[in-house]
Amino acid sequence: MEPSNETQISKFLLLGFSEEPGMQLLIFGLFLSMYLITVFGNLLIILAISTDPNLYVPMYFFLANLSFADICFTSTTIPKMLVNIRTQSKVITYEDCIAQIYFFILFGVLDAFLLSVMAYDRFVAICHPLHYTIIMNPRLCGLLILVSWIMSVLYSLLQTLMAFQLSFCTEVEIPHFFCELNQMLQLACSDTFLNNVVMYLAAVLLGGGPFAGILYSYSKIVSSIRGIASAKGKYKTFSTCASHLSVVCLFYCTMLGVYLSSAATHSSRSSATASVMYTVVTPMLNPFIYSLRNKDMKRALKAFFGKETLPWPIIIILKKCL
């Protein structure tokens, strides 16, 4: 590569977490374990919902889509990092980096939209129970999922096309374990003003918009629950949305914590470490939250394991957990 102020590069270097050889094996084992748990756990949620007719309702239809999005979200970044550690290489091609940005944004935004849609579903179920089946009909459910996908695809495509217009300096080291858009913009030699405007505007609209919808839905849900006379009735009603509320808090709190910590420390390595929370830990914990706090999911998973479609040691372990 010819030394110059601005050039067309063909690859980036992902610096990851640590360059110490002793830490590489530990990081590889830790992330491989978390990735397998994430994929296996979310896949079980999808299989349990798809094989139990009692779960053919909007709430679990949206949950299956969320589990699929979480599998794809984690698969966008972790496998490449594991391959790089295994091969002792930090290289990612320019095309792969752009593709990683595209899918990371797509499934990250899709997660936010799905959580908002699920909040709306809980709002209708609790605040308008008599009209629930009429409002949350299959056509509306399909439309909500379709709109979520379209918005996510269009935004990720916009950011990817804008990233293609950037030119980069000879400095191509990304202090992260994946190609994060903000880190990539910092390496660019060309003007990134428009990219930053679109990125921060989208963060407000596509991140803040769904979150505002969630807050509105739960404000109405709380008002409705307060109108219930008995404490038992209040608990039973609130328990129907406890799992979703836990996932929402985990998703948004970890994401907010990442950006607040990175803004406070101004350390790219610290930001990479904090990013693990919402890129890996949150998708990994979602299946546990929905299976351990939801009686319907527990019953469906027990029925699924009872079919002995899995190797018997795995069945025994998971039955004990449930």
C-alpha positions as CSV (number, residue, x, y, z in Angstrom):
1,M,0.0,0.0,0.0
2,E,1.5,3.3,-1.1
3,P,2.0,5.8,1.8
4,S,-0.3,8.7,1.3
5,N,-2.8,10.9,3.2
6,E,-5.8,9.3,1.5
7,T,-6.1,6.0,-0.2
8,Q,-8.5,3.2,-1.2
9,I,-7.9,0.5,1.4
10,S,-8.7,-3.2,1.1
11,K,-8.7,-4.2,4.7
12,F,-9.0,-3.2,8.3
13,L,-7.3,-4.5,11.5
14,L,-9.6,-5.4,14.4
15,L,-7.5,-5.0,17.5
16,G,-10.0,-6.8,19.8
17,F,-9.6,-6.8,23.6
18,S,-6.1,-7.9,24.3
19,E,-2.9,-8.8,22.4
20,E,-1.5,-11.0,25.3
21,P,-1.3,-14.6,24.1
22,G,-2.3,-15.9,27.5
23,M,-5.6,-13.9,27.3
24,Q,-6.5,-15.1,23.8
25,L,-7.4,-18.6,24.8
26,L,-9.5,-17.3,27.7
27,I,-11.4,-14.8,25.5
28,F,-11.9,-17.5,22.8
29,G,-13.4,-19.9,25.3
30,L,-15.6,-17.3,27.0
31,F,-17.1,-15.9,23.8
32,L,-17.5,-19.3,22.2
33,S,-19.5,-20.4,25.2
34,M,-21.7,-17.2,25.2
35,Y,-22.3,-17.5,21.5
36,L,-23.4,-21.2,21.7
37,I,-25.6,-20.4,24.7
38,T,-27.2,-17.5,22.8
39,V,-27.8,-19.5,19.6
40,F,-29.0,-22.6,21.4
41,G,-31.2,-20.7,23.8
42,N,-32.9,-18.5,21.2
43,L,-33.3,-21.5,18.9
44,L,-35.1,-23.4,21.6
45,I,-37.5,-20.5,22.1
46,I,-38.3,-20.5,18.4
47,L,-38.7,-24.3,18.2
48,A,-40.9,-24.4,21.4
49,I,-43.2,-21.7,20.0
50,S,-43.4,-23.2,16.5
51,T,-44.3,-26.7,17.9
52,D,-46.9,-25.7,20.5
53,P,-50.3,-24.6,19.1
54,N,-51.1,-23.0,22.5
55,L,-48.4,-20.4,21.8
56,Y,-49.8,-19.4,18.4
57,V,-50.7,-16.0,19.7
58,P,-49.3,-12.5,18.9
59,M,-47.1,-12.2,22.0
60,Y,-45.1,-15.4,21.2
61,F,-45.1,-14.7,17.4
62,F,-43.2,-11.5,18.2
63,L,-41.0,-13.3,20.7
64,A,-40.0,-15.8,18.0
65,N,-39.1,-13.0,15.7
66,L,-37.0,-11.3,18.6
67,S,-35.2,-14.6,19.2
68,F,-34.4,-14.9,15.5
69,A,-33.1,-11.3,15.4
70,D,-30.9,-11.9,18.5
71,I,-29.3,-15.0,16.8
72,C,-28.5,-12.9,13.7
73,F,-27.4,-9.9,15.8
74,T,-24.8,-12.0,17.7
75,S,-23.8,-14.0,14.6
76,T,-22.9,-10.7,12.8
77,T,-19.9,-10.1,15.1
78,I,-18.8,-13.1,17.3
79,P,-18.0,-15.7,14.6
80,K,-15.5,-13.4,12.9
81,M,-13.9,-12.5,16.2
82,L,-13.5,-16.2,17.0
83,V,-12.0,-17.0,13.6
84,N,-9.5,-14.1,14.0
85,I,-8.5,-15.4,17.4
86,R,-8.2,-19.0,16.2
87,T,-6.1,-18.0,13.2
88,Q,-4.2,-15.4,15.1
89,S,-5.2,-12.8,12.5
90,K,-6.7,-9.4,13.0
91,V,-7.6,-8.7,9.3
92,I,-11.1,-8.1,8.0
93,T,-11.6,-7.1,4.4
94,Y,-13.2,-3.8,3.5
95,E,-16.2,-5.6,2.0
96,D,-16.6,-7.8,5.1
97,C,-16.4,-4.8,7.3
98,I,-19.1,-2.9,5.4
99,A,-21.3,-6.1,5.4
100,Q,-20.8,-6.4,9.2
101,I,-21.9,-2.8,9.7
102,Y,-24.9,-3.4,7.5
103,F,-26.2,-6.5,9.4
104,F,-25.2,-5.1,12.8
105,I,-27.3,-2.0,12.3
106,L,-30.1,-4.0,10.7
107,F,-30.6,-6.4,13.5
108,G,-29.9,-3.9,16.2
109,V,-32.6,-1.5,15.0
110,L,-34.9,-4.5,14.4
111,D,-34.5,-5.5,18.1
112,A,-35.6,-2.0,19.1
113,F,-38.7,-2.1,16.9
114,L,-39.7,-5.6,18.0
115,L,-39.4,-4.6,21.7
116,S,-41.7,-1.6,20.9
117,V,-44.2,-3.9,19.0
118,M,-44.2,-6.3,21.9
119,A,-44.9,-3.4,24.3
120,Y,-47.9,-2.4,22.2
121,D,-49.2,-6.0,22.3
122,R,-49.0,-6.0,26.1
123,F,-50.8,-2.6,26.1
124,V,-53.7,-3.9,24.0
125,A,-53.9,-7.1,26.0
126,I,-54.1,-5.3,29.4
127,C,-55.9,-2.1,28.6
128,H,-58.3,-3.4,25.9
129,P,-58.7,-7.1,26.8
130,L,-62.2,-7.5,25.2
131,H,-60.9,-6.2,21.9
132,Y,-57.5,-7.9,21.9
133,T,-58.3,-10.6,19.3
134,I,-59.9,-8.0,17.1
135,I,-57.1,-5.5,17.3
136,M,-54.2,-7.9,17.3
137,N,-55.4,-9.8,14.3
138,P,-52.9,-11.8,12.1
139,R,-52.9,-9.1,9.4
140,L,-51.9,-6.4,11.9
141,C,-49.2,-8.6,13.5
142,G,-47.7,-9.4,10.1
143,L,-47.8,-5.7,9.1
144,L,-46.0,-4.7,12.3
145,I,-43.3,-7.2,11.6
146,L,-43.0,-6.2,8.0
147,V,-42.8,-2.5,8.8
148,S,-40.1,-3.2,11.4
149,W,-38.0,-5.1,8.8
150,I,-38.5,-2.5,6.1
151,M,-37.4,0.4,8.4
152,S,-34.4,-1.6,9.6
153,V,-33.3,-2.6,6.1
154,L,-33.7,0.9,4.7
155,Y,-31.7,2.6,7.5
156,S,-28.9,0.0,7.5
157,L,-28.8,0.3,3.7
158,L,-28.6,4.1,3.9
159,Q,-25.7,4.0,6.4
160,T,-23.9,1.4,4.3
161,L,-24.2,3.4,1.1
162,M,-22.9,6.5,2.9
163,A,-20.0,4.5,4.3
164,F,-19.1,3.4,0.8
165,Q,-18.5,7.1,-0.1
166,L,-15.8,7.5,2.6
167,S,-12.1,7.4,1.9
168,F,-9.6,6.3,4.5
169,C,-6.2,7.3,5.7
170,T,-3.4,4.7,6.0
171,E,-4.4,4.2,9.6
172,V,-6.7,1.2,9.4
173,E,-6.7,-0.1,13.0
174,I,-10.1,-0.4,14.6
175,P,-9.8,-0.6,18.4
176,H,-12.8,-2.9,18.6
177,F,-13.8,-6.6,18.1
178,F,-16.1,-5.7,15.2
179,C,-16.5,-3.0,12.6
180,E,-18.5,-0.4,14.5
181,L,-19.8,2.5,12.5
182,N,-18.6,5.2,14.8
183,Q,-15.1,3.8,15.0
184,M,-15.0,3.5,11.2
185,L,-16.0,7.2,10.8
186,Q,-13.1,8.2,13.1
187,L,-10.7,6.6,10.7
188,A,-12.0,8.4,7.6
189,C,-10.0,11.1,5.9
190,S,-13.0,12.5,4.0
191,D,-15.7,14.7,5.5
192,T,-18.0,12.7,7.8
193,F,-20.3,15.6,8.9
194,L,-23.3,14.2,7.0
195,N,-22.6,10.7,8.2
196,N,-22.6,11.9,11.8
197,V,-25.7,13.9,11.3
198,V,-27.6,10.9,9.9
199,M,-26.2,8.6,12.6
200,Y,-27.2,10.8,15.6
201,L,-30.6,11.8,14.0
202,A,-31.3,8.1,13.5
203,A,-30.3,7.4,17.1
204,V,-33.0,9.9,18.2
205,L,-35.7,8.7,15.8
206,L,-35.1,5.0,15.5
207,G,-33.8,4.5,19.0
208,G,-35.8,7.1,20.9
209,G,-39.0,6.6,18.9
210,P,-39.5,2.9,19.9
211,F,-38.4,3.7,23.5
212,A,-40.9,6.5,23.7
213,G,-43.6,4.0,22.4
214,I,-42.6,1.6,25.1
215,L,-42.8,4.2,27.9
216,Y,-46.2,5.3,26.7
217,S,-47.5,1.7,26.5
218,Y,-46.3,1.0,30.1
219,S,-47.6,4.2,31.4
220,K,-51.1,3.1,30.2
221,I,-50.5,-0.4,31.6
222,V,-49.5,0.9,35.0
223,S,-52.6,3.2,35.1
224,S,-54.8,0.2,34.1
225,I,-53.2,-2.0,36.8
226,R,-53.7,0.6,39.5
227,G,-57.4,0.4,38.7
228,I,-57.6,-3.3,39.7
229,A,-59.0,-3.7,43.2
230,S,-57.3,-6.9,44.4
231,A,-53.5,-7.2,45.0
232,K,-53.7,-10.7,43.5
233,G,-55.3,-9.3,40.3
234,K,-52.6,-6.6,40.1
235,Y,-49.8,-9.2,40.4
236,K,-51.4,-11.6,37.9
237,T,-51.8,-8.8,35.3
238,F,-48.3,-7.4,35.8
239,S,-46.7,-10.8,35.6
240,T,-47.9,-11.1,31.9
241,C,-45.5,-8.3,30.9
242,A,-42.7,-8.8,33.5
243,S,-40.5,-10.8,31.1
244,H,-40.8,-8.2,28.4
245,L,-40.1,-5.3,30.8
246,S,-37.0,-7.1,32.0
247,V,-35.7,-7.5,28.5
248,V,-36.5,-3.9,27.7
249,C,-34.6,-2.7,30.8
250,L,-31.7,-5.0,30.0
251,F,-31.5,-3.9,26.3
252,Y,-31.7,-0.1,26.8
253,C,-29.8,0.1,30.1
254,T,-26.8,-1.8,28.8
255,M,-26.8,0.2,25.6
256,L,-27.1,3.5,27.5
257,G,-24.4,2.3,29.9
258,V,-22.0,1.6,27.0
259,Y,-22.3,5.0,25.5
260,L,-22.1,6.8,28.8
261,S,-19.0,4.9,29.9
262,S,-17.3,5.4,26.5
263,A,-18.1,9.2,26.7
264,A,-16.7,9.4,30.2
265,T,-13.5,7.4,29.7
266,H,-12.8,8.4,26.0
267,S,-11.2,4.9,25.7
268,S,-11.9,2.8,22.6
269,R,-10.8,-0.4,24.4
270,S,-13.2,0.4,27.3
271,S,-16.0,1.0,24.8
272,A,-15.3,-2.4,23.1
273,T,-15.4,-4.1,26.5
274,A,-18.7,-2.4,27.4
275,S,-20.2,-3.2,24.0
276,V,-20.1,-6.9,25.0
277,M,-23.1,-6.2,27.3
278,Y,-25.6,-5.4,24.5
279,T,-24.0,-7.3,21.7
280,V,-23.5,-10.6,23.5
281,V,-24.8,-10.7,27.1
282,T,-28.3,-9.3,26.4
283,P,-29.2,-11.7,23.5
284,M,-27.8,-14.5,25.7
285,L,-30.0,-13.7,28.7
286,N,-33.2,-13.1,26.8
287,P,-34.1,-16.8,26.5
288,F,-33.5,-17.4,30.2
289,I,-35.7,-14.4,31.1
290,Y,-38.6,-15.6,29.0
291,S,-38.3,-19.3,29.9
292,L,-37.8,-18.9,33.7
293,R,-40.4,-16.1,34.2
294,N,-43.1,-17.5,31.9
295,K,-45.2,-20.5,32.8
296,D,-46.4,-20.9,29.2
297,M,-42.8,-21.1,27.9
298,K,-41.8,-23.5,30.7
299,R,-44.7,-25.8,29.8
300,A,-43.9,-25.6,26.0
301,L,-40.2,-26.3,26.6
302,K,-40.9,-29.2,28.9
303,A,-43.3,-30.7,26.2
304,F,-40.6,-30.1,23.6
305,F,-37.9,-31.9,25.6
306,G,-40.4,-34.7,26.4
307,K,-40.5,-35.6,22.7
308,E,-36.8,-36.6,23.1
309,T,-35.8,-34.8,19.9
310,L,-32.5,-33.9,21.5
311,P,-29.7,-36.0,22.9
312,W,-30.7,-37.4,26.3
313,P,-27.9,-35.7,28.4
314,I,-29.0,-32.3,27.1
315,I,-32.7,-33.1,27.9
316,I,-31.8,-34.2,31.5
317,I,-29.8,-31.0,32.2
318,L,-32.4,-28.7,30.7
319,K,-35.3,-30.4,32.4
320,K,-33.6,-29.9,35.8
321,C,-33.2,-26.2,34.9
322,L,-36.9,-25.9,34.2
